């Protein structure tokens, strides 16, 4: 498995030489690109509609209806905006996975595995400095 992966060079090549227009049809026929675009548009569309509906209902509740604890809950909601998305990404995925609401095509190995792998590259002790990553370390868990 030695060698450089296809497309990876050092130093990075920002403009291919020679530039071939035929690469575009090749890329579109090599993978189901249009299916990927359709999946992205469906996901984005459902997300936009859901966020707009739920946000408008919550905004109406906070602006027009007076109820006890409204200001405290509003402050908690606004303070949640200060938490970065990536700080909650892995915990939310684990919660959704435990509740069995993660789609089947999102697997632990494909979604969280690379993040865990990158995070585990920091040396923990002197003996780990000379040992490389295991080739099965990402495939040991499943959905």
N, C-alpha and C positions, 0 to 999 in steps of 0.2 A: 504493500500500500504506500510505498514511498513515492516521492515526487511531488511536483506542484500541481494542484488542481487546475483543470482547464479554466482559463480566463483570469487566473491570478498571476500577476507578475510583480516583480520588484525592480525598480520603482514602478508605481502605478502608471498605467497608460490611460490617459484621459480621452484621447481621440484615436480610434483604431486606424491602423495602417496596413493594408489599403482599406479605405472606406468603401463598403459594398452595400448598395441599396437592396440587394437580394437577401440580406440578413433579415429584413423586416417580414417578408412573406414566410421565410423559413421559421422565424420565431412564432408567427401566428399559426403555422401549421404543426409545429412541434408539440405544442401543449394546447389544451382546450381554453385558449385565451378568452374567447367570447363568453364562455361559461363563467370564467373568473370575473369578467366585467359584470355579467348579469348578477352573479352572487353579491358582488360589492354594491351594485346599485340597489338590489333588494334589501340588503342589510342596512345601507345608509337611509333608504326611504322609510323603512319601518322604524328605525331609530329616530329620524327627524319627526315623524308623525307622533310617535309615542312621547318624545320629550316635549313637543309643543303642546300636546293635550294635557299631560300631567303638570307641566309648568304653569299653564294658564289656570288650571283648577287650583293649584296651590297658591298662586299669586292672588287669585280672587279671594281665597280664604284668608290670606294674611292682610289684604288691603280693605276688605269690606265687612268682614265678620269679626265682631269683638268677642273674645273668649279668654278665659283665665289661662295664663301661661303662654299666650301668643307671642309676647316679646322675647321670652326666654327661648322658645323653640325657634323663632326667627333668628336670634343670635347664634344658636347652635348650627342652624343651616348655613348661615353666612360664614361662620368660622370653619365649617367643613370645606369651603372653597379654598382655604389656605393650605389644605393637605394636597400634595401633588398626586396626580393620578397613579404614577408608577409606585408610590408607597403603598397603595391599596390593591394593585393589580394581582399580585400573587395570593394574598389572603382572600380576595374575592373569588379568584378561580378555585381555590381549595374549598371554600364554602359552597360554591355552585356545584363542584364535583361531588362533594359529600351529599348534597341534596338531590343529586342525579338530574340536574337541569343543564348540564353542559352538553352541547350537541355532540353526536357520536364522532364527527370528523375532527373535533378538537381533542387531541390525545395529550396526555401528560408529557409524553416524549417530544412531541412536536411543538408544544406551546411553552411549557415551563422548563422542560429539560435543558434546552440551550441556556436559559438564564441561570439555572442552578449550576450547570457545567462551567460557565464563565465565572460565576461567583466562587466556585470551588478551586479555581486556579491559584489563589493566593496560598503561598506555602505556610503550612501549619507547624512543621518541625523540620529539622535538618535532614532527616531521611527522605522527606518528600521532595526535596529539591532536585534529586537525581532521577526520580521515577516519573515517567510520563503518564499521561492520562490513560485510563483503561478504555479499550475499545468497546467494552460492554457496559460502561458506566451509565450511559443514557438509556440503554434498552433494558434495564433491570426492573423498571416499573411499567405499569400499563394503566389504561383508563379504568 
